Amino acid sequence: MQVGDVVRPVKCEQSPLNPERFNFGVILDIHEDDYGILYYEVHWVTEDPEWWKEGELELVSESG
């Protein structure tokens, strides 16, 4: 995934989050921590921007 891609939350039975609440979002920024874990700042249609782990997001459409 890269900046500009459209994503949505992965549906997971263990997650307390309602994926429908977030709808779709666009990746604004990417950060790799000291352990190599990628985090994506996502601007959601229905929520404020938040940082999410790679495994929590599903790619909907690639940018350009």
PDB file of N, CA, C and O in Angstrom:
ATOM      1  N   MET A   1       0.833  -1.164   0.000  1.00  0.00           N
ATOM      2  CA  MET A   1       0.000   0.000   0.000  1.00  0.00           C
ATOM      3  C   MET A   1       0.887   1.238   0.000  1.00  0.00           C
ATOM      4  O   MET A   1       2.002   1.219   0.522  1.00  0.00           O
ATOM      5  N   GLN A   2       0.377   2.314  -0.593  1.00  0.00           N
ATOM      6  CA  GLN A   2       1.138   3.547  -0.692  1.00  0.00           C
ATOM      7  C   GLN A   2       0.230   4.757  -0.499  1.00  0.00           C
ATOM      8  O   GLN A   2      -0.996   4.644  -0.494  1.00  0.00           O
ATOM      9  N   VAL A   3       0.863   5.916  -0.341  1.00  0.00           N
ATOM     10  CA  VAL A   3       0.111   7.157  -0.170  1.00  0.00           C
ATOM     11  C   VAL A   3      -0.824   7.352  -1.362  1.00  0.00           C
ATOM     12  O   VAL A   3      -0.421   7.195  -2.515  1.00  0.00           O
ATOM     13  N   GLY A   4      -2.067   7.694  -1.070  1.00  0.00           N
ATOM     14  CA  GLY A   4      -3.069   7.917  -2.109  1.00  0.00           C
ATOM     15  C   GLY A   4      -3.982   6.736  -2.364  1.00  0.00           C
ATOM     16  O   GLY A   4      -5.020   6.888  -3.007  1.00  0.00           O
ATOM     17  N   ASP A   5      -3.613   5.549  -1.868  1.00  0.00           N
ATOM     18  CA  ASP A   5      -4.472   4.370  -2.050  1.00  0.00           C
ATOM     19  C   ASP A   5      -5.742   4.497  -1.225  1.00  0.00           C
ATOM     20  O   ASP A   5      -5.740   5.102  -0.152  1.00  0.00           O
ATOM     21  N   VAL A   6      -6.831   3.920  -1.736  1.00  0.00           N
ATOM     22  CA  VAL A   6      -8.101   3.867  -1.006  1.00  0.00           C
ATOM     23  C   VAL A   6      -8.148   2.543  -0.256  1.00  0.00           C
ATOM     24  O   VAL A   6      -7.890   1.486  -0.831  1.00  0.00           O
ATOM     25  N   VAL A   7      -8.480   2.605   1.031  1.00  0.00           N
ATOM     26  CA  VAL A   7      -8.504   1.415   1.886  1.00  0.00           C
ATOM     27  C   VAL A   7      -9.787   1.388   2.711  1.00  0.00           C
ATOM     28  O   VAL A   7     -10.547   2.356   2.757  1.00  0.00           O
ATOM     29  N   ARG A   8      -9.996   0.258   3.351  1.00  0.00           N
ATOM     30  CA  ARG A   8     -11.075   0.110   4.330  1.00  0.00           C
ATOM     31  C   ARG A   8     -10.573  -0.842   5.398  1.00  0.00           C
ATOM     32  O   ARG A   8      -9.634  -1.603   5.164  1.00  0.00           O
ATOM     33  N   PRO A   9     -11.198  -0.806   6.584  1.00  0.00           N
ATOM     34  CA  PRO A   9     -10.765  -1.718   7.644  1.00  0.00           C
ATOM     35  C   PRO A   9     -11.042  -3.173   7.274  1.00  0.00           C
ATOM     36  O   PRO A   9     -12.036  -3.482   6.617  1.00  0.00           O
ATOM     37  N   VAL A  10     -10.157  -4.052   7.703  1.00  0.00           N
ATOM     38  CA  VAL A  10     -10.360  -5.487   7.522  1.00  0.00           C
ATOM     39  C   VAL A  10     -11.463  -5.929   8.475  1.00  0.00           C
ATOM     40  O   VAL A  10     -11.472  -5.536   9.642  1.00  0.00           O
ATOM     41  N   LYS A  11     -12.380  -6.736   7.989  1.00  0.00           N
ATOM     42  CA  LYS A  11     -13.430  -7.268   8.862  1.00  0.00           C
ATOM     43  C   LYS A  11     -12.847  -8.413   9.670  1.00  0.00           C
ATOM     44  O   LYS A  11     -12.339  -9.387   9.114  1.00  0.00           O
ATOM     45  N   CYS A  12     -12.927  -8.285  10.981  1.00  0.00           N
ATOM     46  CA  CYS A  12     -12.347  -9.274  11.883  1.00  0.00           C
ATOM     47  C   CYS A  12     -13.295  -9.483  13.058  1.00  0.00           C
ATOM     48  O   CYS A  12     -13.706  -8.521  13.707  1.00  0.00           O
ATOM     49  N   GLU A  13     -13.635 -10.720  13.326  1.00  0.00           N
ATOM     50  CA  GLU A  13     -14.577 -11.013  14.405  1.00  0.00           C
ATOM     51  C   GLU A  13     -14.027 -10.642  15.780  1.00  0.00           C
ATOM     52  O   GLU A  13     -14.797 -10.337  16.691  1.00  0.00           O
ATOM     53  N   GLN A  14     -12.685 -10.664  15.943  1.00  0.00           N
ATOM     54  CA  GLN A  14     -12.099 -10.339  17.243  1.00  0.00           C
ATOM     55  C   GLN A  14     -12.020  -8.835  17.488  1.00  0.00           C
ATOM     56  O   GLN A  14     -11.813  -8.401  18.622  1.00  0.00           O
ATOM     57  N   SER A  15     -12.185  -8.037  16.429  1.00  0.00           N
ATOM     58  CA  SER A  15     -12.046  -6.593  16.569  1.00  0.00           C
ATOM     59  C   SER A  15     -13.327  -5.958  17.100  1.00  0.00           C
ATOM     60  O   SER A  15     -14.419  -6.274  16.628  1.00  0.00           O
ATOM     61  N   PRO A  16     -13.198  -5.061  18.085  1.00  0.00           N
ATOM     62  CA  PRO A  16     -14.376  -4.366  18.597  1.00  0.00           C
ATOM     63  C   PRO A  16     -14.847  -3.248  17.667  1.00  0.00           C
ATOM     64  O   PRO A  16     -15.927  -2.691  17.864  1.00  0.00           O
ATOM     65  N   LEU A  17     -14.033  -2.915  16.644  1.00  0.00           N
ATOM     66  CA  LEU A  17     -14.386  -1.842  15.728  1.00  0.00           C
ATOM     67  C   LEU A  17     -15.442  -2.297  14.728  1.00  0.00           C
ATOM     68  O   LEU A  17     -15.428  -3.438  14.266  1.00  0.00           O
ATOM     69  N   ASN A  18     -16.333  -1.414  14.411  1.00  0.00           N
ATOM     70  CA  ASN A  18     -17.330  -1.670  13.380  1.00  0.00           C
ATOM     71  C   ASN A  18     -16.781  -1.131  12.061  1.00  0.00           C
ATOM     72  O   ASN A  18     -16.707   0.086  11.888  1.00  0.00           O
ATOM     73  N   PRO A  19     -16.392  -2.008  11.119  1.00  0.00           N
ATOM     74  CA  PRO A  19     -15.793  -1.539   9.861  1.00  0.00           C
ATOM     75  C   PRO A  19     -16.717  -0.619   9.075  1.00  0.00           C
ATOM     76  O   PRO A  19     -16.248   0.249   8.339  1.00  0.00           O
ATOM     77  N   GLU A  20     -18.026  -0.801   9.224  1.00  0.00           N
ATOM     78  CA  GLU A  20     -18.972   0.034   8.495  1.00  0.00           C
ATOM     79  C   GLU A  20     -18.904   1.481   8.977  1.00  0.00           C
ATOM     80  O   GLU A  20     -19.242   2.397   8.227  1.00  0.00           O
ATOM     81  N   ARG A  21     -18.474   1.695  10.212  1.00  0.00           N
ATOM     82  CA  ARG A  21     -18.367   3.043  10.770  1.00  0.00           C
ATOM     83  C   ARG A  21     -17.328   3.871  10.022  1.00  0.00           C
ATOM     84  O   ARG A  21     -17.489   5.082   9.864  1.00  0.00           O
ATOM     85  N   PHE A  22     -16.274   3.225   9.567  1.00  0.00           N
ATOM     86  CA  PHE A  22     -15.183   3.939   8.913  1.00  0.00           C
ATOM     87  C   PHE A  22     -15.367   4.073   7.404  1.00  0.00           C
ATOM     88  O   PHE A  22     -14.796   4.974   6.791  1.00  0.00           O
ATOM     89  N   ASN A  23     -16.156   3.188   6.799  1.00  0.00           N
ATOM     90  CA  ASN A  23     -16.415   3.231   5.373  1.00  0.00           C
ATOM     91  C   ASN A  23     -15.093   3.116   4.612  1.00  0.00           C
ATOM     92  O   ASN A  23     -14.431   2.084   4.708  1.00  0.00           O
ATOM     93  N   PHE A  24     -14.693   4.135   3.865  1.00  0.00           N
ATOM     94  CA  PHE A  24     -13.456   4.115   3.087  1.00  0.00           C
ATOM     95  C   PHE A  24     -12.558   5.260   3.512  1.00  0.00           C
ATOM     96  O   PHE A  24     -13.023   6.264   4.051  1.00  0.00           O
ATOM     97  N   GLY A  25     -11.259   5.098   3.261  1.00  0.00           N
ATOM     98  CA  GLY A  25     -10.306   6.152   3.587  1.00  0.00           C
ATOM     99  C   GLY A  25      -9.170   6.190   2.581  1.00  0.00           C
ATOM    100  O   GLY A  25      -9.001   5.276   1.774  1.00  0.00           O
ATOM    101  N   VAL A  26      -8.396   7.262   2.644  1.00  0.00           N
ATOM    102  CA  VAL A  26      -7.248   7.455   1.762  1.00  0.00           C
ATOM    103  C   VAL A  26      -5.991   7.532   2.623  1.00  0.00           C
ATOM    104  O   VAL A  26      -5.968   8.240   3.630  1.00  0.00           O
ATOM    105  N   ILE A  27      -4.951   6.807   2.228  1.00  0.00           N
ATOM    106  CA  ILE A  27      -3.682   6.834   2.957  1.00  0.00           C
ATOM    107  C   ILE A  27      -2.995   8.170   2.719  1.00  0.00           C
ATOM    108  O   ILE A  27      -2.752   8.569   1.580  1.00  0.00           O
ATOM    109  N   LEU A  28      -2.682   8.865   3.835  1.00  0.00           N
ATOM    110  CA  LEU A  28      -2.018  10.163   3.776  1.00  0.00           C
ATOM    111  C   LEU A  28      -0.515  10.078   4.012  1.00  0.00           C
ATOM    112  O   LEU A  28       0.253  10.865   3.458  1.00  0.00           O
ATOM    113  N   ASP A  29      -0.096   9.110   4.845  1.00  0.00           N
ATOM    114  CA  ASP A  29       1.311   9.020   5.232  1.00  0.00           C
ATOM    115  C   ASP A  29       1.619   7.597   5.676  1.00  0.00           C
ATOM    116  O   ASP A  29       0.720   6.850   6.062  1.00  0.00           O
ATOM    117  N   ILE A  30       2.894   7.228   5.619  1.00  0.00           N
ATOM    118  CA  ILE A  30       3.344   5.900   6.042  1.00  0.00           C
ATOM    119  C   ILE A  30       4.521   6.077   6.998  1.00  0.00           C
ATOM    120  O   ILE A  30       5.412   6.893   6.760  1.00  0.00           O
ATOM    121  N   HIS A  31       4.511   5.301   8.085  1.00  0.00           N
ATOM    122  CA  HIS A  31       5.596   5.352   9.066  1.00  0.00           C
ATOM    123  C   HIS A  31       6.027   3.927   9.391  1.00  0.00           C
ATOM    124  O   HIS A  31       5.192   3.057   9.638  1.00  0.00           O
ATOM    125  N   GLU A  32       7.340   3.696   9.389  1.00  0.00           N
ATOM    126  CA  GLU A  32       7.891   2.400   9.800  1.00  0.00           C
ATOM    127  C   GLU A  32       8.585   2.595  11.136  1.00  0.00           C
ATOM    128  O   GLU A  32       9.482   3.429  11.261  1.00  0.00           O
ATOM    129  N   ASP A  33       8.165   1.816  12.148  1.00  0.00           N
ATOM    130  CA  ASP A  33       8.777   1.976  13.474  1.00  0.00           C
ATOM    131  C   ASP A  33      10.113   1.241  13.544  1.00  0.00           C
ATOM    132  O   ASP A  33      10.563   0.658  12.558  1.00  0.00           O
ATOM    133  N   ASP A  34      10.740   1.273  14.715  1.00  0.00           N
ATOM    134  CA  ASP A  34      12.064   0.660  14.913  1.00  0.00           C
ATOM    135  C   ASP A  34      12.059  -0.848  14.723  1.00  0.00           C
ATOM    136  O   ASP A  34      13.114  -1.449  14.522  1.00  0.00           O
ATOM    137  N   TYR A  35      10.884  -1.467  14.785  1.00  0.00           N
ATOM    138  CA  TYR A  35      10.759  -2.924  14.649  1.00  0.00           C
ATOM    139  C   TYR A  35      10.347  -3.330  13.237  1.00  0.00           C
ATOM    140  O   TYR A  35      10.140  -4.515  12.975  1.00  0.00           O
ATOM    141  N   GLY A  36      10.226  -2.376  12.333  1.00  0.00           N
ATOM    142  CA  GLY A  36       9.862  -2.668  10.950  1.00  0.00           C
ATOM    143  C   GLY A  36       8.372  -2.775  10.710  1.00  0.00           C
ATOM    144  O   GLY A  36       7.948  -3.208   9.639  1.00  0.00           O
ATOM    145  N   ILE A  37       7.567  -2.386  11.691  1.00  0.00           N
ATOM    146  CA  ILE A  37       6.117  -2.437  11.532  1.00  0.00           C
ATOM    147  C   ILE A  37       5.656  -1.170  10.822  1.00  0.00           C
ATOM    148  O   ILE A  37       5.999  -0.058  11.223  1.00  0.00           O
ATOM    149  N   LEU A  38       4.873  -1.354   9.760  1.00  0.00           N
ATOM    150  CA  LEU A  38       4.357  -0.222   9.003  1.00  0.00           C
ATOM    151  C   LEU A  38       3.039   0.264   9.592  1.00  0.00           C
ATOM    152  O   LEU A  38       2.161  -0.525   9.940  1.00  0.00           O
ATOM    153  N   TYR A  39       2.926   1.572   9.693  1.00  0.00           N
ATOM    154  CA  TYR A  39       1.690   2.216  10.130  1.00  0.00           C
ATOM    155  C   TYR A  39       1.272   3.203   9.042  1.00  0.00           C
ATOM    156  O   TYR A  39       2.102   3.888   8.445  1.00  0.00           O
ATOM    157  N   TYR A  40      -0.029   3.255   8.804  1.00  0.00           N
ATOM    158  CA  TYR A  40      -0.577   4.115   7.766  1.00  0.00           C
ATOM    159  C   TYR A  40      -1.508   5.144   8.387  1.00  0.00           C
ATOM    160  O   TYR A  40      -2.408   4.802   9.154  1.00  0.00           O
ATOM    161  N   GLU A  41      -1.280   6.412   8.047  1.00  0.00           N
ATOM    162  CA  GLU A  41      -2.211   7.449   8.471  1.00  0.00           C
ATOM    163  C   GLU A  41      -3.311   7.501   7.419  1.00  0.00           C
ATOM    164  O   GLU A  41      -3.056   7.752   6.241  1.00  0.00           O
ATOM    165  N   VAL A  42      -4.536   7.260   7.869  1.00  0.00           N
ATOM    166  CA  VAL A  42      -5.667   7.172   6.947  1.00  0.00           C
ATOM    167  C   VAL A  42      -6.667   8.282   7.258  1.00  0.00           C
ATOM    168  O   VAL A  42      -7.061   8.476   8.408  1.00  0.00           O
ATOM    169  N   HIS A  43      -7.068   9.003   6.218  1.00  0.00           N
ATOM    170  CA  HIS A  43      -8.130   9.998   6.360  1.00  0.00           C
ATOM    171  C   HIS A  43      -9.433   9.313   5.952  1.00  0.00           C
ATOM    172  O   HIS A  43      -9.649   8.988   4.785  1.00  0.00           O
ATOM    173  N   TRP A  44     -10.295   9.105   6.951  1.00  0.00           N
ATOM    174  CA  TRP A  44     -11.556   8.396   6.729  1.00  0.00           C
ATOM    175  C   TRP A  44     -12.645   9.352   6.260  1.00  0.00           C
ATOM    176  O   TRP A  44     -12.626  10.539   6.586  1.00  0.00           O
ATOM    177  N   VAL A  45     -13.591   8.826   5.496  1.00  0.00           N
ATOM    178  CA  VAL A  45     -14.720   9.617   5.016  1.00  0.00           C
ATOM    179  C   VAL A  45     -15.560  10.094   6.191  1.00  0.00           C
ATOM    180  O   VAL A  45     -16.027  11.232   6.199  1.00  0.00           O
ATOM    181  N   THR A  46     -15.756   9.231   7.183  1.00  0.00           N
ATOM    182  CA  THR A  46     -16.668   9.528   8.285  1.00  0.00           C
ATOM    183  C   THR A  46     -15.978   9.810   9.620  1.00  0.00           C
ATOM    184  O   THR A  46     -16.655  10.093  10.609  1.00  0.00           O
ATOM    185  N   GLU A  47     -14.655   9.739   9.669  1.00  0.00           N
ATOM    186  CA  GLU A  47     -13.916   9.920  10.922  1.00  0.00           C
ATOM    187  C   GLU A  47     -12.690  10.800  10.692  1.00  0.00           C
ATOM    188  O   GLU A  47     -12.323  11.078   9.550  1.00  0.00           O
ATOM    189  N   ASP A  48     -12.065  11.230  11.769  1.00  0.00           N
ATOM    190  CA  ASP A  48     -10.813  11.983  11.687  1.00  0.00           C
ATOM    191  C   ASP A  48      -9.676  11.049  11.271  1.00  0.00           C
ATOM    192  O   ASP A  48      -9.792   9.833  11.420  1.00  0.00           O
ATOM    193  N   PRO A  49      -8.572  11.607  10.750  1.00  0.00           N
ATOM    194  CA  PRO A  49      -7.420  10.767  10.390  1.00  0.00           C
ATOM    195  C   PRO A  49      -6.892  10.005  11.603  1.00  0.00           C
ATOM    196  O   PRO A  49      -6.870  10.527  12.718  1.00  0.00           O
ATOM    197  N   GLU A  50      -6.470   8.770  11.368  1.00  0.00           N
ATOM    198  CA  GLU A  50      -5.924   7.905  12.415  1.00  0.00           C
ATOM    199  C   GLU A  50      -4.804   7.064  11.834  1.00  0.00           C
ATOM    200  O   GLU A  50      -4.720   6.872  10.621  1.00  0.00           O
ATOM    201  N   TRP A  51      -3.926   6.553  12.729  1.00  0.00           N
ATOM    202  CA  TRP A  51      -2.847   5.646  12.326  1.00  0.00           C
ATOM    203  C   TRP A  51      -3.320   4.203  12.498  1.00  0.00           C
ATOM    204  O   TRP A  51      -3.868   3.843  13.540  1.00  0.00           O
ATOM    205  N   TRP A  52      -3.104   3.377  11.467  1.00  0.00           N
ATOM    206  CA  TRP A  52      -3.519   1.972  11.471  1.00  0.00           C
ATOM    207  C   TRP A  52      -2.348   1.099  11.048  1.00  0.00           C
ATOM    208  O   TRP A  52      -1.505   1.518  10.255  1.00  0.00           O
ATOM    209  N   LYS A  53      -2.301  -0.128  11.585  1.00  0.00           N
ATOM    210  CA  LYS A  53      -1.298  -1.108  11.170  1.00  0.00           C
ATOM    211  C   LYS A  53      -1.690  -1.686   9.810  1.00  0.00           C
ATOM    212  O   LYS A  53      -2.856  -1.665   9.415  1.00  0.00           O
ATOM    213  N   GLU A  54      -0.678  -2.201   9.108  1.00  0.00           N
ATOM    214  CA  GLU A  54      -0.882  -2.747   7.771  1.00  0.00           C
ATOM    215  C   GLU A  54      -1.939  -3.860   7.761  1.00  0.00           C
ATOM    216  O   GLU A  54      -2.779  -3.907   6.862  1.00  0.00           O
ATOM    217  N   GLY A  55      -1.900  -4.755   8.757  1.00  0.00           N
ATOM    218  CA  GLY A  55      -2.825  -5.881   8.795  1.00  0.00           C
ATOM    219  C   GLY A  55      -4.259  -5.511   9.122  1.00  0.00           C
ATOM    220  O   GLY A  55      -5.158  -6.344   9.010  1.00  0.00           O
ATOM    221  N   GLU A  56      -4.480  -4.267   9.525  1.00  0.00           N
ATOM    222  CA  GLU A  56      -5.828  -3.809   9.867  1.00  0.00           C
ATOM    223  C   GLU A  56      -6.555  -3.198   8.677  1.00  0.00           C
ATOM    224  O   GLU A  56      -7.734  -2.856   8.765  1.00  0.00           O
ATOM    225  N   LEU A  57      -5.824  -3.061   7.542  1.00  0.00           N
ATOM    226  CA  LEU A  57      -6.389  -2.389   6.372  1.00  0.00           C
ATOM    227  C   LEU A  57      -6.471  -3.324   5.178  1.00  0.00           C
ATOM    228  O   LEU A  57      -5.648  -4.224   5.009  1.00  0.00           O
ATOM    229  N   GLU A  58      -7.478  -3.088   4.361  1.00  0.00           N
ATOM    230  CA  GLU A  58      -7.678  -3.845   3.116  1.00  0.00           C
ATOM    231  C   GLU A  58      -7.624  -2.844   1.969  1.00  0.00           C
ATOM    232  O   GLU A  58      -8.314  -1.825   1.997  1.00  0.00           O
ATOM    233  N   LEU A  59      -6.809  -3.133   0.967  1.00  0.00           N
ATOM    234  CA  LEU A  59      -6.676  -2.261  -0.199  1.00  0.00           C
ATOM    235  C   LEU A  59      -7.928  -2.359  -1.059  1.00  0.00           C
ATOM    236  O   LEU A  59      -8.358  -3.455  -1.418  1.00  0.00           O
ATOM    237  N   VAL A  60      -8.515  -1.206  -1.388  1.00  0.00           N
ATOM    238  CA  VAL A  60      -9.711  -1.153  -2.245  1.00  0.00           C
ATOM    239  C   VAL A  60      -9.301  -0.733  -3.649  1.00  0.00           C
ATOM    240  O   VAL A  60      -9.735  -1.337  -4.630  1.00  0.00           O
ATOM    241  N   SER A  61      -8.460   0.309  -3.752  1.00  0.00           N
ATOM    242  CA  SER A  61      -8.051   0.829  -5.053  1.00  0.00           C
ATOM    243  C   SER A  61      -6.682   1.481  -4.927  1.00  0.00           C
ATOM    244  O   SER A  61      -6.436   2.258  -4.005  1.00  0.00           O
ATOM    245  N   GLU A  62      -5.796   1.159  -5.857  1.00  0.00           N
ATOM    246  CA  GLU A  62      -4.471   1.755  -5.875  1.00  0.00           C
ATOM    247  C   GLU A  62      -4.520   3.134  -6.501  1.00  0.00           C
ATOM    248  O   GLU A  62      -5.303   3.380  -7.418  1.00  0.00           O
ATOM    249  N   SER A  63      -3.677   4.040  -6.003  1.00  0.00           N
ATOM    250  CA  SER A  63      -3.611   5.383  -6.587  1.00  0.00           C
ATOM    251  C   SER A  63      -2.867   5.340  -7.915  1.00  0.00           C
ATOM    252  O   SER A  63      -2.037   4.464  -8.159  1.00  0.00           O
ATOM    253  N   GLY A  64      -3.190   6.315  -8.769  1.00  0.00           N
ATOM    254  CA  GLY A  64      -2.565   6.571 -10.053  1.00  0.00           C
ATOM    255  C   GLY A  64      -1.828   5.458 -10.620  1.00  0.00           C
ATOM    256  O   GLY A  64      -1.263   5.581 -11.707  1.00  0.00           O
TER     257      GLY A  64
END
